[in-house]
């Protein structure tokens, strides 16, 4: 299981994320930049975490269009 979390998240505080990741067996925890403060870095880090977890080395991957506006959603 992949568990992605970040600092500065008011809905899912880091201490809860860490506790959850430690409680689940075979969990890989990745920390990413905060979504609302660094939207592009967040999106790229989540992409990297998922690709790494799935073992995708980018072969045959077509880059997707970025939809992040930089504004909170």
PQR file of N, CA, C, O and H, with PARSE charges and radii, in Angstrom:
ATOM      1  N   UNK A   1       0.852  -1.168   0.000 -0.4000 1.5000
ATOM      2  CA  UNK A   1       0.000   0.000   0.000 -0.0000 2.0000
ATOM      3  C   UNK A   1       0.898   1.232   0.000  0.5500 1.7000
ATOM      4  O   UNK A   1       1.939   1.262   0.657 -0.5500 1.4000
ATOM      5  N   UNK A   2       0.482   2.230  -0.737 -0.4000 1.5000
ATOM      6  CA  UNK A   2       1.184   3.504  -0.755 -0.0000 2.0000
ATOM      7  C   UNK A   2       0.388   4.516   0.049  0.5500 1.7000
ATOM      8  O   UNK A   2      -0.818   4.669  -0.144 -0.5500 1.4000
ATOM      9  H   UNK A   2      -0.364   2.206  -1.270  0.4000 1.0000
ATOM     10  N   UNK A   3       1.068   5.202   0.947 -0.4000 1.5000
ATOM     11  CA  UNK A   3       0.432   6.231   1.756 -0.0000 2.0000
ATOM     12  C   UNK A   3       1.179   7.538   1.514  0.5500 1.7000
ATOM     13  O   UNK A   3       2.346   7.677   1.881 -0.5500 1.4000
ATOM     14  H   UNK A   3       2.047   5.078   1.104  0.4000 1.0000
ATOM     15  N   UNK A   4       0.489   8.497   0.888 -0.4000 1.5000
ATOM     16  CA  UNK A   4       1.085   9.787   0.558 -0.0000 2.0000
ATOM     17  C   UNK A   4       0.509  10.837   1.494  0.5500 1.7000
ATOM     18  O   UNK A   4      -0.708  10.947   1.647 -0.5500 1.4000
ATOM     19  H   UNK A   4      -0.459   8.384   0.589  0.4000 1.0000
ATOM     20  N   UNK A   5       1.388  11.605   2.114 -0.4000 1.5000
ATOM     21  CA  UNK A   5       0.933  12.656   3.008 -0.0000 2.0000
ATOM     22  C   UNK A   5       1.855  13.855   2.882  0.5500 1.7000
ATOM     23  O   UNK A   5       2.922  13.781   2.274 -0.5500 1.4000
ATOM     24  H   UNK A   5       2.376  11.516   1.989  0.4000 1.0000
ATOM     25  N   UNK A   6       1.423  14.954   3.465 -0.4000 1.5000
ATOM     26  CA  UNK A   6       2.237  16.155   3.426 -0.0000 2.0000
ATOM     27  C   UNK A   6       2.075  16.960   4.699  0.5500 1.7000
ATOM     28  O   UNK A   6       1.131  16.777   5.467 -0.5500 1.4000
ATOM     29  H   UNK A   6       0.556  15.015   3.959  0.4000 1.0000
ATOM     30  N   UNK A   7       3.007  17.838   4.890 -0.4000 1.5000
ATOM     31  CA  UNK A   7       2.900  18.755   6.023 -0.0000 2.0000
ATOM     32  C   UNK A   7       1.878  19.840   5.686  0.5500 1.7000
ATOM     33  O   UNK A   7       1.517  20.028   4.524 -0.5500 1.4000
ATOM     34  H   UNK A   7       3.774  17.987   4.266  0.4000 1.0000
ATOM     35  N   UNK A   8       1.430  20.533   6.691 -0.4000 1.5000
ATOM     36  CA  UNK A   8       0.556  21.696   6.507 -0.0000 2.0000
ATOM     37  C   UNK A   8      -0.835  21.334   5.988  0.5500 1.7000
ATOM     38  O   UNK A   8      -1.496  22.181   5.388 -0.5500 1.4000
ATOM     39  H   UNK A   8       1.723  20.380   7.635  0.4000 1.0000
ATOM     40  N   UNK A   9      -1.292  20.109   6.201 -0.4000 1.5000
ATOM     41  CA  UNK A   9      -2.623  19.710   5.742 -0.0000 2.0000
ATOM     42  C   UNK A   9      -3.601  19.803   6.905  0.5500 1.7000
ATOM     43  O   UNK A   9      -3.511  19.020   7.850 -0.5500 1.4000
ATOM     44  H   UNK A   9      -0.755  19.421   6.688  0.4000 1.0000
ATOM     45  N   UNK A  10      -4.540  20.757   6.850 -0.4000 1.5000
ATOM     46  CA  UNK A  10      -5.458  20.944   7.973 -0.0000 2.0000
ATOM     47  C   UNK A  10      -6.481  19.812   8.119  0.5500 1.7000
ATOM     48  O   UNK A  10      -7.020  19.616   9.208 -0.5500 1.4000
ATOM     49  H   UNK A  10      -4.613  21.393   6.082  0.4000 1.0000
ATOM     50  N   UNK A  11      -6.757  19.062   7.042 -0.4000 1.5000
ATOM     51  CA  UNK A  11      -7.742  17.988   7.124 -0.0000 2.0000
ATOM     52  C   UNK A  11      -7.138  16.639   7.502  0.5500 1.7000
ATOM     53  O   UNK A  11      -7.829  15.766   8.028 -0.5500 1.4000
ATOM     54  H   UNK A  11      -6.319  19.221   6.158  0.4000 1.0000
ATOM     55  N   UNK A  12      -5.862  16.478   7.234 -0.4000 1.5000
ATOM     56  CA  UNK A  12      -5.189  15.210   7.494 -0.0000 2.0000
ATOM     57  C   UNK A  12      -3.815  15.522   8.093  0.5500 1.7000
ATOM     58  O   UNK A  12      -2.794  15.419   7.413 -0.5500 1.4000
ATOM     59  H   UNK A  12      -5.301  17.187   6.806  0.4000 1.0000
ATOM     60  N   UNK A  13      -3.804  15.906   9.378 -0.4000 1.5000
ATOM     61  CA  UNK A  13      -2.538  16.313  10.012 -0.0000 2.0000
ATOM     62  C   UNK A  13      -1.465  15.234   9.908  0.5500 1.7000
ATOM     63  O   UNK A  13      -1.760  14.039   9.867 -0.5500 1.4000
ATOM     64  H   UNK A  13      -4.634  15.990   9.930  0.4000 1.0000
ATOM     65  N   UNK A  14      -0.240  15.678   9.868 -0.4000 1.5000
ATOM     66  CA  UNK A  14       0.897  14.779   9.671 -0.0000 2.0000
ATOM     67  C   UNK A  14       0.955  13.686  10.727  0.5500 1.7000
ATOM     68  O   UNK A  14       1.287  12.547  10.397 -0.5500 1.4000
ATOM     69  H   UNK A  14       0.000  16.648   9.901  0.4000 1.0000
ATOM     70  N   UNK A  15       0.644  13.988  11.985 -0.4000 1.5000
ATOM     71  CA  UNK A  15       0.737  12.961  13.024 -0.0000 2.0000
ATOM     72  C   UNK A  15      -0.266  11.838  12.775  0.5500 1.7000
ATOM     73  O   UNK A  15       0.007  10.682  13.099 -0.5500 1.4000
ATOM     74  H   UNK A  15       0.374  14.913  12.252  0.4000 1.0000
ATOM     75  N   UNK A  16      -1.417  12.164  12.206 -0.4000 1.5000
ATOM     76  CA  UNK A  16      -2.408  11.134  11.868 -0.0000 2.0000
ATOM     77  C   UNK A  16      -1.891  10.303  10.690  0.5500 1.7000
ATOM     78  O   UNK A  16      -2.002   9.077  10.688 -0.5500 1.4000
ATOM     79  H   UNK A  16      -1.638  13.103  11.943  0.4000 1.0000
ATOM     80  N   UNK A  17      -1.329  10.983   9.695 -0.4000 1.5000
ATOM     81  CA  UNK A  17      -0.780  10.287   8.531 -0.0000 2.0000
ATOM     82  C   UNK A  17       0.307   9.302   8.952  0.5500 1.7000
ATOM     83  O   UNK A  17       0.322   8.156   8.504 -0.5500 1.4000
ATOM     84  H   UNK A  17      -1.239  11.979   9.697  0.4000 1.0000
ATOM     85  N   UNK A  18       1.210   9.752   9.810 -0.4000 1.5000
ATOM     86  CA  UNK A  18       2.299   8.890  10.272 -0.0000 2.0000
ATOM     87  C   UNK A  18       1.761   7.700  11.053  0.5500 1.7000
ATOM     88  O   UNK A  18       2.222   6.573  10.866 -0.5500 1.4000
ATOM     89  H   UNK A  18       1.198  10.684  10.173  0.4000 1.0000
ATOM     90  N   UNK A  19       0.797   7.940  11.920 -0.4000 1.5000
ATOM     91  CA  UNK A  19       0.214   6.856  12.714 -0.0000 2.0000
ATOM     92  C   UNK A  19      -0.486   5.843  11.799  0.5500 1.7000
ATOM     93  O   UNK A  19      -0.347   4.634  11.987 -0.5500 1.4000
ATOM     94  H   UNK A  19       0.423   8.855  12.072  0.4000 1.0000
ATOM     95  N   UNK A  20      -1.224   6.332  10.828 -0.4000 1.5000
ATOM     96  CA  UNK A  20      -1.923   5.447   9.905 -0.0000 2.0000
ATOM     97  C   UNK A  20      -0.934   4.594   9.114  0.5500 1.7000
ATOM     98  O   UNK A  20      -1.111   3.382   8.994 -0.5500 1.4000
ATOM     99  H   UNK A  20      -1.337   7.314  10.676  0.4000 1.0000
ATOM    100  N   UNK A  21       0.098   5.223   8.579 -0.4000 1.5000
ATOM    101  CA  UNK A  21       1.099   4.491   7.798 -0.0000 2.0000
ATOM    102  C   UNK A  21       1.795   3.432   8.640  0.5500 1.7000
ATOM    103  O   UNK A  21       2.068   2.336   8.150 -0.5500 1.4000
ATOM    104  H   UNK A  21       0.242   6.208   8.675  0.4000 1.0000
ATOM    105  N   UNK A  22       2.086   3.742   9.895 -0.4000 1.5000
ATOM    106  CA  UNK A  22       2.741   2.783  10.785 -0.0000 2.0000
ATOM    107  C   UNK A  22       1.807   1.645  11.183  0.5500 1.7000
ATOM    108  O   UNK A  22       2.272   0.551  11.503 -0.5500 1.4000
ATOM    109  H   UNK A  22       1.865   4.632  10.293  0.4000 1.0000
ATOM    110  N   UNK A  23       0.505   1.886  11.168 -0.4000 1.5000
ATOM    111  CA  UNK A  23      -0.473   0.900  11.605 -0.0000 2.0000
ATOM    112  C   UNK A  23      -0.832  -0.115  10.528  0.5500 1.7000
ATOM    113  O   UNK A  23      -1.314  -1.204  10.839 -0.5500 1.4000
ATOM    114  H   UNK A  23       0.127   2.775  10.908  0.4000 1.0000
ATOM    115  N   UNK A  24      -0.603   0.230   9.266 -0.4000 1.5000
ATOM    116  CA  UNK A  24      -0.985  -0.648   8.167 -0.0000 2.0000
ATOM    117  C   UNK A  24       0.211  -1.493   7.723  0.5500 1.7000
ATOM    118  O   UNK A  24       1.311  -0.970   7.547 -0.5500 1.4000
ATOM    119  H   UNK A  24      -0.212   1.115   9.013  0.4000 1.0000
ATOM    120  N   UNK A  25      -0.004  -2.800   7.542 -0.4000 1.5000
ATOM    121  CA  UNK A  25       1.111  -3.657   7.127 -0.0000 2.0000
ATOM    122  C   UNK A  25       1.537  -3.366   5.690  0.5500 1.7000
ATOM    123  O   UNK A  25       0.719  -2.990   4.850 -0.5500 1.4000
ATOM    124  H   UNK A  25      -0.898  -3.225   7.685  0.4000 1.0000
ATOM    125  N   UNK A  26       2.817  -3.544   5.427 -0.4000 1.5000
ATOM    126  CA  UNK A  26       3.377  -3.398   4.076 -0.0000 2.0000
ATOM    127  C   UNK A  26       3.061  -2.052   3.433  0.5500 1.7000
ATOM    128  O   UNK A  26       2.750  -1.984   2.244 -0.5500 1.4000
ATOM    129  H   UNK A  26       3.481  -3.850   6.109  0.4000 1.0000
ATOM    130  N   UNK A  27       3.140  -0.998   4.213 -0.4000 1.5000
ATOM    131  CA  UNK A  27       2.837   0.339   3.712 -0.0000 2.0000
ATOM    132  C   UNK A  27       4.120   1.107   3.429  0.5500 1.7000
ATOM    133  O   UNK A  27       5.045   1.131   4.241 -0.5500 1.4000
ATOM    134  H   UNK A  27       3.392  -1.054   5.179  0.4000 1.0000
ATOM    135  N   UNK A  28       4.151   1.727   2.268 -0.4000 1.5000
ATOM    136  CA  UNK A  28       5.247   2.620   1.913 -0.0000 2.0000
ATOM    137  C   UNK A  28       4.714   4.037   2.095  0.5500 1.7000
ATOM    138  O   UNK A  28       3.729   4.423   1.466 -0.5500 1.4000
ATOM    139  H   UNK A  28       3.399   1.707   1.609  0.4000 1.0000
ATOM    140  N   UNK A  29       5.365   4.801   2.950 -0.4000 1.5000
ATOM    141  CA  UNK A  29       4.927   6.172   3.230 -0.0000 2.0000
ATOM    142  C   UNK A  29       5.805   7.151   2.461  0.5500 1.7000
ATOM    143  O   UNK A  29       7.031   7.045   2.479 -0.5500 1.4000
ATOM    144  H   UNK A  29       6.165   4.487   3.460  0.4000 1.0000
ATOM    145  N   UNK A  30       5.177   8.091   1.793 -0.4000 1.5000
ATOM    146  CA  UNK A  30       5.899   9.146   1.080 -0.0000 2.0000
ATOM    147  C   UNK A  30       5.344  10.487   1.528  0.5500 1.7000
ATOM    148  O   UNK A  30       4.132  10.656   1.664 -0.5500 1.4000
ATOM    149  H   UNK A  30       4.181   8.177   1.778  0.4000 1.0000
ATOM    150  N   UNK A  31       6.236  11.435   1.755 -0.4000 1.5000
ATOM    151  CA  UNK A  31       5.845  12.788   2.130 -0.0000 2.0000
ATOM    152  C   UNK A  31       6.038  13.693   0.923  0.5500 1.7000
ATOM    153  O   UNK A  31       7.064  13.637   0.244 -0.5500 1.4000
ATOM    154  H   UNK A  31       7.221  11.298   1.645  0.4000 1.0000
ATOM    155  N   UNK A  32       5.042  14.522   0.667 -0.4000 1.5000
ATOM    156  CA  UNK A  32       5.078  15.431  -0.483 -0.0000 2.0000
ATOM    157  C   UNK A  32       4.907  16.864   0.003  0.5500 1.7000
ATOM    158  O   UNK A  32       4.439  17.089   1.119 -0.5500 1.4000
ATOM    159  H   UNK A  32       4.209  14.568   1.219  0.4000 1.0000
ATOM    160  N   UNK A  33       5.286  17.839  -0.830 -0.4000 1.5000
ATOM    161  CA  UNK A  33       5.089  19.242  -0.453 -0.0000 2.0000
ATOM    162  C   UNK A  33       3.601  19.547  -0.251  0.5500 1.7000
ATOM    163  O   UNK A  33       2.747  18.853  -0.802 -0.5500 1.4000
ATOM    164  H   UNK A  33       5.666  17.656  -1.737  0.4000 1.0000
ATOM    165  N   UNK A  34       3.291  20.568   0.529 -0.4000 1.5000
ATOM    166  CA  UNK A  34       1.893  20.904   0.792 -0.0000 2.0000
ATOM    167  C   UNK A  34       1.165  21.365  -0.468  0.5500 1.7000
ATOM    168  O   UNK A  34       1.672  22.188  -1.231 -0.5500 1.4000
ATOM    169  H   UNK A  34       3.984  21.132   0.977  0.4000 1.0000
ATOM    170  N   UNK A  35      -0.012  20.828  -0.667 -0.4000 1.5000
ATOM    171  CA  UNK A  35      -0.807  21.105  -1.867 -0.0000 2.0000
ATOM    172  C   UNK A  35      -1.141  22.580  -2.036  0.5500 1.7000
ATOM    173  O   UNK A  35      -1.033  23.125  -3.134 -0.5500 1.4000
ATOM    174  H   UNK A  35      -0.424  20.160  -0.048  0.4000 1.0000
ATOM    175  N   UNK A  36      -1.545  23.219  -0.954 -0.4000 1.5000
ATOM    176  CA  UNK A  36      -2.025  24.597  -1.073 -0.0000 2.0000
ATOM    177  C   UNK A  36      -0.893  25.622  -1.113  0.5500 1.7000
ATOM    178  O   UNK A  36      -1.088  26.741  -1.588 -0.5500 1.4000
ATOM    179  H   UNK A  36      -1.633  22.776  -0.062  0.4000 1.0000
ATOM    180  N   UNK A  37       0.277  25.253  -0.621 -0.4000 1.5000
ATOM    181  CA  UNK A  37       1.398  26.188  -0.619 -0.0000 2.0000
ATOM    182  C   UNK A  37       2.321  25.992  -1.822  0.5500 1.7000
ATOM    183  O   UNK A  37       2.939  26.948  -2.292 -0.5500 1.4000
ATOM    184  H   UNK A  37       0.436  24.344  -0.235  0.4000 1.0000
ATOM    185  N   UNK A  38       2.416  24.764  -2.318 -0.4000 1.5000
ATOM    186  CA  UNK A  38       3.303  24.447  -3.439 -0.0000 2.0000
ATOM    187  C   UNK A  38       2.576  23.507  -4.408  0.5500 1.7000
ATOM    188  O   UNK A  38       2.950  22.340  -4.524 -0.5500 1.4000
ATOM    189  H   UNK A  38       1.914  23.988  -1.937  0.4000 1.0000
ATOM    190  N   UNK A  39       1.552  23.993  -5.097 -0.4000 1.5000
ATOM    191  CA  UNK A  39       0.703  23.104  -5.899 -0.0000 2.0000
ATOM    192  C   UNK A  39       1.441  22.333  -6.995  0.5500 1.7000
ATOM    193  O   UNK A  39       1.182  21.143  -7.174 -0.5500 1.4000
ATOM    194  H   UNK A  39       1.248  24.941  -5.003  0.4000 1.0000
ATOM    195  N   UNK A  40       2.336  22.962  -7.719 -0.4000 1.5000
ATOM    196  CA  UNK A  40       3.044  22.244  -8.778 -0.0000 2.0000
ATOM    197  C   UNK A  40       4.011  21.215  -8.218  0.5500 1.7000
ATOM    198  O   UNK A  40       4.087  20.095  -8.722 -0.5500 1.4000
ATOM    199  H   UNK A  40       2.546  23.929  -7.574  0.4000 1.0000
ATOM    200  N   UNK A  41       4.746  21.582  -7.185 -0.4000 1.5000
ATOM    201  CA  UNK A  41       5.665  20.636  -6.550 -0.0000 2.0000
ATOM    202  C   UNK A  41       4.892  19.463  -5.947  0.5500 1.7000
ATOM    203  O   UNK A  41       5.346  18.320  -6.001 -0.5500 1.4000
ATOM    204  H   UNK A  41       4.684  22.493  -6.775  0.4000 1.0000
ATOM    205  N   UNK A  42       3.727  19.752  -5.376 -0.4000 1.5000
ATOM    206  CA  UNK A  42       2.873  18.707  -4.806 -0.0000 2.0000
ATOM    207  C   UNK A  42       2.454  17.716  -5.893  0.5500 1.7000
ATOM    208  O   UNK A  42       2.587  16.503  -5.731 -0.5500 1.4000
ATOM    209  H   UNK A  42       3.358  20.680  -5.332  0.4000 1.0000
ATOM    210  N   UNK A  43       1.951  18.249  -6.988 -0.4000 1.5000
ATOM    211  CA  UNK A  43       1.472  17.401  -8.077 -0.0000 2.0000
ATOM    212  C   UNK A  43       2.600  16.526  -8.631  0.5500 1.7000
ATOM    213  O   UNK A  43       2.397  15.335  -8.871 -0.5500 1.4000
ATOM    214  H   UNK A  43       1.843  19.235  -7.120  0.4000 1.0000
ATOM    215  N   UNK A  44       3.767  17.098  -8.832 -0.4000 1.5000
ATOM    216  CA  UNK A  44       4.905  16.341  -9.353 -0.0000 2.0000
ATOM    217  C   UNK A  44       5.355  15.267  -8.357  0.5500 1.7000
ATOM    218  O   UNK A  44       5.686  14.150  -8.756 -0.5500 1.4000
ATOM    219  H   UNK A  44       3.931  18.065  -8.637  0.4000 1.0000
ATOM    220  N   UNK A  45       5.368  15.601  -7.076 -0.4000 1.5000
ATOM    221  CA  UNK A  45       5.801  14.640  -6.057 -0.0000 2.0000
ATOM    222  C   UNK A  45       4.813  13.478  -5.937  0.5500 1.7000
ATOM    223  O   UNK A  45       5.224  12.331  -5.757 -0.5500 1.4000
ATOM    224  H   UNK A  45       5.100  16.508  -6.752  0.4000 1.0000
ATOM    225  N   UNK A  46       3.521  13.767  -6.036 -0.4000 1.5000
ATOM    226  CA  UNK A  46       2.517  12.698  -5.994 -0.0000 2.0000
ATOM    227  C   UNK A  46       2.681  11.796  -7.220  0.5500 1.7000
ATOM    228  O   UNK A  46       2.657  10.571  -7.103 -0.5500 1.4000
ATOM    229  H   UNK A  46       3.187  14.698  -6.182  0.4000 1.0000
ATOM    230  N   UNK A  47       2.847  12.409  -8.392 -0.4000 1.5000
ATOM    231  CA  UNK A  47       3.091  11.637  -9.613 -0.0000 2.0000
ATOM    232  C   UNK A  47       4.294  10.717  -9.437  0.5500 1.7000
ATOM    233  O   UNK A  47       4.225   9.530  -9.754 -0.5500 1.4000
ATOM    234  H   UNK A  47       2.866  13.405  -8.487  0.4000 1.0000
ATOM    235  N   UNK A  48       5.392  11.264  -8.934 -0.4000 1.5000
ATOM    236  CA  UNK A  48       6.613  10.485  -8.736 -0.0000 2.0000
ATOM    237  C   UNK A  48       6.393   9.344  -7.748  0.5500 1.7000
ATOM    238  O   UNK A  48       6.868   8.229  -7.965 -0.5500 1.4000
ATOM    239  H   UNK A  48       5.449  12.229  -8.677  0.4000 1.0000
ATOM    240  N   UNK A  49       5.674   9.623  -6.664 -0.4000 1.5000
ATOM    241  CA  UNK A  49       5.428   8.601  -5.645 -0.0000 2.0000
ATOM    242  C   UNK A  49       4.617   7.444  -6.218  0.5500 1.7000
ATOM    243  O   UNK A  49       4.924   6.278  -5.969 -0.5500 1.4000
ATOM    244  H   UNK A  49       5.288  10.529  -6.488  0.4000 1.0000
ATOM    245  N   UNK A  50       3.587   7.770  -6.982 -0.4000 1.5000
ATOM    246  CA  UNK A  50       2.729   6.721  -7.552 -0.0000 2.0000
ATOM    247  C   UNK A  50       3.503   5.925  -8.599  0.5500 1.7000
ATOM    248  O   UNK A  50       3.441   4.695  -8.608 -0.5500 1.4000
ATOM    249  H   UNK A  50       3.338   8.717  -7.184  0.4000 1.0000
ATOM    250  N   UNK A  51       4.229   6.611  -9.481 -0.4000 1.5000
ATOM    251  CA  UNK A  51       5.008   5.908 -10.505 -0.0000 2.0000
ATOM    252  C   UNK A  51       6.066   4.997  -9.867  0.5500 1.7000
ATOM    253  O   UNK A  51       6.257   3.863 -10.306 -0.5500 1.4000
ATOM    254  H   UNK A  51       4.279   7.609  -9.473  0.4000 1.0000
ATOM    255  N   UNK A  52       6.732   5.482  -8.859 -0.4000 1.5000
ATOM    256  CA  UNK A  52       7.737   4.685  -8.173 -0.0000 2.0000
ATOM    257  C   UNK A  52       7.095   3.465  -7.526  0.5500 1.7000
ATOM    258  O   UNK A  52       7.623   2.357  -7.621 -0.5500 1.4000
ATOM    259  H   UNK A  52       6.577   6.403  -8.502  0.4000 1.0000
ATOM    260  N   UNK A  53       5.971   3.666  -6.876 -0.4000 1.5000
ATOM    261  CA  UNK A  53       5.268   2.576  -6.211 -0.0000 2.0000
ATOM    262  C   UNK A  53       4.829   1.511  -7.217  0.5500 1.7000
ATOM    263  O   UNK A  53       4.915   0.315  -6.938 -0.5500 1.4000
ATOM    264  H   UNK A  53       5.543   4.566  -6.798  0.4000 1.0000
ATOM    265  N   UNK A  54       4.365   1.943  -8.368 -0.4000 1.5000
ATOM    266  CA  UNK A  54       3.884   1.008  -9.389 -0.0000 2.0000
ATOM    267  C   UNK A  54       5.017   0.421 -10.231  0.5500 1.7000
ATOM    268  O   UNK A  54       4.806  -0.507 -11.012 -0.5500 1.4000
ATOM    269  H   UNK A  54       4.295   2.915  -8.594  0.4000 1.0000
ATOM    270  N   UNK A  55       6.228   0.975 -10.063 -0.4000 1.5000
ATOM    271  CA  UNK A  55       7.361   0.453 -10.797 -0.0000 2.0000
ATOM    272  C   UNK A  55       7.464   0.983 -12.211  0.5500 1.7000
ATOM    273  O   UNK A  55       8.204   0.429 -13.025 -0.5500 1.4000
ATOM    274  H   UNK A  55       6.400   1.729  -9.428  0.4000 1.0000
ATOM    275  N   UNK A  56       6.735   2.045 -12.522 -0.4000 1.5000
ATOM    276  CA  UNK A  56       6.772   2.643 -13.856 -0.0000 2.0000
ATOM    277  C   UNK A  56       8.030   3.486 -13.985  0.5500 1.7000
ATOM    278  O   UNK A  56       8.235   4.426 -13.217 -0.5500 1.4000
ATOM    279  H   UNK A  56       6.134   2.495 -11.861  0.4000 1.0000
ATOM    280  N   UNK A  57       8.862   3.156 -14.944 -0.4000 1.5000
ATOM    281  CA  UNK A  57      10.079   3.922 -15.174 -0.0000 2.0000
ATOM    282  C   UNK A  57       9.891   4.940 -16.298  0.5500 1.7000
ATOM    283  O   UNK A  57      10.866   5.496 -16.804 -0.5500 1.4000
ATOM    284  H   UNK A  57       8.695   2.392 -15.569  0.4000 1.0000
ATOM    285  N   UNK A  58       8.645   5.184 -16.685 -0.4000 1.5000
ATOM    286  CA  UNK A  58       8.374   6.180 -17.711 -0.0000 2.0000
ATOM    287  C   UNK A  58       8.346   5.617 -19.113  0.5500 1.7000
ATOM    288  O   UNK A  58       8.176   6.370 -20.072 -0.5500 1.4000
ATOM    289  H   UNK A  58       7.853   4.733 -16.274  0.4000 1.0000
ATOM    290  N   UNK A  59       8.507   4.316 -19.261 -0.4000 1.5000
ATOM    291  CA  UNK A  59       8.498   3.712 -20.590 -0.0000 2.0000
ATOM    292  C   UNK A  59       7.097   3.759 -21.180  0.5500 1.7000
ATOM    293  O   UNK A  59       6.143   3.255 -20.587 -0.5500 1.4000
ATOM    294  H   UNK A  59       8.645   3.704 -18.483  0.4000 1.0000
ATOM    295  N   UNK A  60       6.984   4.362 -22.336 -0.4000 1.5000
ATOM    296  CA  UNK A  60       5.697   4.446 -23.003 -0.0000 2.0000
ATOM    297  C   UNK A  60       4.730   5.421 -22.362  0.5500 1.7000
ATOM    298  O   UNK A  60       3.546   5.432 -22.699 -0.5500 1.4000
ATOM    299  H   UNK A  60       7.758   4.772 -22.818  0.4000 1.0000
ATOM    300  N   UNK A  61       5.214   6.229 -21.454 -0.4000 1.5000
ATOM    301  CA  UNK A  61       4.337   7.179 -20.753 -0.0000 2.0000
ATOM    302  C   UNK A  61       4.172   8.443 -21.574  0.5500 1.7000
ATOM    303  O   UNK A  61       5.145   9.034 -22.042 -0.5500 1.4000
ATOM    304  H   UNK A  61       6.176   6.220 -21.180  0.4000 1.0000
ATOM    305  N   UNK A  62       2.937   8.841 -21.738 -0.4000 1.5000
ATOM    306  CA  UNK A  62       2.643  10.115 -22.380 -0.0000 2.0000
ATOM    307  C   UNK A  62       2.374  11.127 -21.278  0.5500 1.7000
ATOM    308  O   UNK A  62       1.440  10.948 -20.497 -0.5500 1.4000
ATOM    309  H   UNK A  62       2.147   8.361 -21.358  0.4000 1.0000
ATOM    310  N   UNK A  63       3.173  12.187 -21.197 -0.4000 1.5000
ATOM    311  CA  UNK A  63       2.953  13.172 -20.140 -0.0000 2.0000
ATOM    312  C   UNK A  63       1.530  13.734 -20.206  0.5500 1.7000
ATOM    313  O   UNK A  63       1.011  14.027 -21.283 -0.5500 1.4000
ATOM    314  H   UNK A  63       3.933  12.333 -21.832  0.4000 1.0000
ATOM    315  N   UNK A  64       0.924  13.873 -19.049 -0.4000 1.5000
ATOM    316  CA  UNK A  64      -0.426  14.432 -19.023 -0.0000 2.0000
ATOM    317  C   UNK A  64      -0.358  15.941 -18.900  0.5500 1.7000
ATOM    318  O   UNK A  64       0.617  16.498 -18.394 -0.5500 1.4000
ATOM    319  H   UNK A  64       1.346  13.635 -18.174  0.4000 1.0000
ATOM    320  N   UNK A  65      -1.388  16.579 -19.360 -0.4000 1.5000
ATOM    321  CA  UNK A  65      -1.458  18.032 -19.270 -0.0000 2.0000
ATOM    322  C   UNK A  65      -1.674  18.426 -17.813  0.5500 1.7000
ATOM    323  O   UNK A  65      -2.533  17.860 -17.137 -0.5500 1.4000
ATOM    324  H   UNK A  65      -2.180  16.127 -19.771  0.4000 1.0000
ATOM    325  N   UNK A  66      -0.912  19.377 -17.336 -0.4000 1.5000
ATOM    326  CA  UNK A  66      -1.060  19.864 -15.961 -0.0000 2.0000
ATOM    327  C   UNK A  66      -2.338  20.675 -15.861  0.5500 1.7000
ATOM    328  O   UNK A  66      -2.620  21.528 -16.703 -0.5500 1.4000
ATOM    329  H   UNK A  66      -0.214  19.837 -17.886  0.4000 1.0000
ATOM    330  N   UNK A  67      -3.103  20.397 -14.820 -0.4000 1.5000
ATOM    331  CA  UNK A  67      -4.361  21.112 -14.638 -0.0000 2.0000
ATOM    332  C   UNK A  67      -4.324  22.011 -13.417  0.5500 1.7000
ATOM    333  O   UNK A  67      -5.286  22.731 -13.150 -0.5500 1.4000
ATOM    334  H   UNK A  67      -2.874  19.704 -14.136  0.4000 1.0000
ATOM    335  N   UNK A  68      -3.239  21.979 -12.681 -0.4000 1.5000
ATOM    336  CA  UNK A  68      -3.126  22.777 -11.483 -0.0000 2.0000
ATOM    337  C   UNK A  68      -3.068  24.259 -11.854  0.5500 1.7000
ATOM    338  O   UNK A  68      -2.269  24.662 -12.699 -0.5500 1.4000
ATOM    339  H   UNK A  68      -2.458  21.394 -12.898  0.4000 1.0000
ATOM    340  N   UNK A  69      -3.905  25.053 -11.227 -0.4000 1.5000
ATOM    341  CA  UNK A  69      -3.944  26.482 -11.511 -0.0000 2.0000
ATOM    342  C   UNK A  69      -3.112  27.287 -10.547  0.5500 1.7000
ATOM    343  O   UNK A  69      -2.832  28.462 -10.786 -0.5500 1.4000
ATOM    344  H   UNK A  69      -4.554  24.725 -10.540  0.4000 1.0000
ATOM    345  N   UNK A  70      -2.715  26.658  -9.457 -0.4000 1.5000
ATOM    346  CA  UNK A  70      -1.980  27.382  -8.440 -0.0000 2.0000
ATOM    347  C   UNK A  70      -2.901  27.944  -7.372  0.5500 1.7000
ATOM    348  O   UNK A  70      -2.439  28.440  -6.344 -0.5500 1.4000
ATOM    349  H   UNK A  70      -2.942  25.704  -9.263  0.4000 1.0000
ATOM    350  N   UNK A  71      -4.190  27.867  -7.611 -0.4000 1.5000
ATOM    351  CA  UNK A  71      -5.173  28.343  -6.651 -0.0000 2.0000
ATOM    352  C   UNK A  71      -5.757  27.149  -5.898  0.5500 1.7000
ATOM    353  O   UNK A  71      -5.925  26.080  -6.485 -0.5500 1.4000
ATOM    354  H   UNK A  71      -4.565  27.463  -8.445  0.4000 1.0000
ATOM    355  N   UNK A  72      -6.064  27.305  -4.635 -0.4000 1.5000
ATOM    356  CA  UNK A  72      -6.718  26.221  -3.896 -0.0000 2.0000
ATOM    357  C   UNK A  72      -8.038  25.839  -4.544  0.5500 1.7000
ATOM    358  O   UNK A  72      -8.745  26.686  -5.090 -0.5500 1.4000
ATOM    359  H   UNK A  72      -5.927  28.173  -4.158  0.4000 1.0000
ATOM    360  N   UNK A  73      -8.359  24.552  -4.477 -0.4000 1.5000
ATOM    361  CA  UNK A  73      -9.630  24.088  -5.039 -0.0000 2.0000
ATOM    362  C   UNK A  73     -10.589  23.736  -3.952  0.5500 1.7000
ATOM    363  O   UNK A  73     -11.715  23.325  -4.230 -0.5500 1.4000
ATOM    364  H   UNK A  73      -7.785  23.864  -4.034  0.4000 1.0000
TER
END
